[in-house]
Amino acid sequence: MLIRFQVRSIVSLSLLLAAPLLAQQPPYDVFPAVKPPYHRVRYEAATEPGELIFPVSYTIWIPPEVERLRGVIVHQHGCGEGSCSSGLTGAYDLHWQALAAKHDCALLAPSYEQPQKADCQMWCDPRNGSAETFQRALAELGKATGHPELATAPWALWGHSGGGHWAGGMTLLFPERTVATWLRSGVPLFEANSQRPHIKPHTLIDAALGVPMMCNPGTKEGVTVKEGRFAGVWPANQAFFQAVRSKGGLLGVAVDPLTSHECGNQRYLAIPWLDACLTARLPETPGESLRPMPTDDVWLAEVAGHKAWPASEAAAEPETLAWLPDGQIAAAWTHYVRDTAIPDDTPPPSPTGVRIEGGQLRWSCRADLQSGLAFFVIKRNGKQVAQLPQKPQNRFGRPLFQNLLYSDTPTQPLAEMAWTIAEPAAADRYEVIAVNTVGGESTAAALQSQR
């Protein structure tokens, strides 16, 4: 079965211009350091017809303790210079790494070198060479890292704006490889444009109906704000929703009640949602086919409202309601669509490896899967002496230890888990406490050694 989608070209154009140039972004060649567990490959622009016309780099993080990877989580930026360069730090995000590590997955972040006024469709439509280059990168990274299974491992896709176009397009092209797909402020384009003949309509095949997907527009992108640069996002989401749900596809909608095109606090629903999908679909034995989503605890929800029900109790026809995988995600969804304040009463992981090196207190710490990582409290001899950072920042959502850019990636220079000790004394006792973004505190981790 093939379904051809129709979306007015004004929607396409509004999305293609979606990512602003951010002054604080680095140039494309200013990367964070890459050494294991990080790896990178870069490809120059191709010159043959149908191949990728922009240079691109792929940075991957591989959990050090994993012997065989079960999948790849892809964090795909949007269009324009600012968003493209934000991809430089996507693989370094501690919160997304926590999701990847839980499921023995790699975390991959592309960075396309698309000039601001160039046509974004030349990479965010995967048929214009980016799908082939992406798979080439996985194969080459697999060889370089000793994880050849990267070449055939399944993908969990997250995409913002043009990255949503790309992630959705990859889902429609490769449903057998796609675990789940989160579409932040962007869905695949489905109408050819006479002024841009290279924009080809996408189609939906039966296999794609079994892939869990979530549309996640901001309310100011056409839901409550009907005019402006991003007003076409919501009509595009509605058209996509109608086409997929009318055929029984597993598509949800979570309208961000606070934002326009910026990513806001979406990660606090996106990461648990992807966690649920990865748990359900990844095979127990790597290399086997993806498992189908369970149907015993499905919930349905209002498309642009606040109510959700078990599927057996839904107040309307299923095809008019958003699909949610289970009751736990439905509970988180109801909080997210009201104010994004998803509760979390579990403590974050404790820091590890607390030590003194070169006059600095240093440590490591995994992010809280539910609520991320906001800051650290440092104690000396039982008394708090510092908070790192003193004032956590994130102008797009909850303050974070790593801060965040418009496209949901950490700022540069990357935050370090290190604090300079003033007036050190050999007898001092140090402890470090992690605090998540809802104020939950970890158990204190004590100094292990002094060097």
C-alpha positions, 0 to 999 in steps of 0.5 A: 500500500502506498499513500501520497501525502499532500501538504501546501508548499507554504508549509514546506517553505516555512519549515525549510527556513526554520533554523536561525543563525546563532551568534554563539555557535562555533564554525564547522571546523571547531569540534570538541575533542574526539578520542575514545569513546568518541569517534568521527568521520568527515566527508567532503561535498560530492559532485555526482548527481544525486549525491550529497552536495554538502560536506558532513561530519558524523560524531559518535559516542560508544558506551565504553563497557559495551561489547556488542551494540544493539542500536544507534540513537541519532540526534539530527539537527535542523536547517541553516548554519546555526543549527548545522553547527550545533550538531558538533556537540550532539554526541557529547550530551550527557542526558542522551548518552544516558539513554544510549548507555541503558540500551547498549546503543551508540549516540550519533550526531551528524553536522551538515555544512549547509550555508544559511541560504542554501537549500536545506532539502539537499540534505534533509530529504534523505534521497538527495544523498544523505541516506547513503552517506549516513549508512556509509558513515556507520559502516566506516565508524564500525570498522574504525571502532571495532563495532562492525555491527554499526553497519546493520544495527537499527536506529532510533531517530530524533530530529528537529525542524529539517532534521524532523524531515530527515528522520521522518523520511528515513523512517518511511524509506527504512522502516525495517531499520527504525525503532522509533522516531521523534519529530520535533517541529518537522515532518516529511514533505509530501508535495512537489514544488514546481519551483523546486523540482528536486522536492519529490513526494514521500510515500507511506508503506505498510511497514512504516505503520508499525514504527512508533512516531511522535509529532512534537510541535510548539504551540506557537507554530500554528496551534495557538499562534496562527501567523508568523514564520512557523505557522505552517508547522501545525498544518503539516503535522495535522496532515501527516497525522491524518494520513498515518492514523487513518491507516492505524499507524502508531503516531502520537502528538505532544504539543509543547505548550510553551514554545515556538520552534525552539526545542524547549523541555521536549527531552523530558518526554522524548527520552522516556518515550524513546526509552519505552520504544527501545525497551519494547522493540530492540531484540534480546539478541543483537542482529535479529529483527525488531520486535513489534510494539506491544498492544496490551497497554496502549493509550490514546490521547487528544491530539491538541488537548490534555486528556488521555485514556486506555485504548479500551476507554477512548472517548472518540474513534481511535484514528482521531486520537494520538497513540501512546505506547503505555500508561506510564508514558501517557501520565508523562504526556499529560504533564508535558502538554500542560506545562512540561513539568513532568514529575520525577521522585527518583534520585539521580545517579551518584558521581563516581571517581571523585579525585584530586588532580593538579589542584582540581577536584574531578569526578564523573557522573551519568545523567538522570535518565528522567530529569537530566543533570542540572548542577553539582554540590561540592562539600568540604568537611561536611559543609557546602563550599561550591555549586557547579555551575553556580548559575546553571543556564538554558534560555530555552528550558530548564537550566542544565549543567551543559547548557543547551543550544536552540537545537537541543545540543550542549554549548561550547566549550563543553562543561567539565566536571572539575572544581579548582580547590582554593587553599587545599589541605591534606586532611580535607574531606570532599564530597560531590552530590549530583542534582537533577533538573527537578531538584532531586539529589544523589547520594554523596560521593566521597573523595577516592584518592589524591594525586 
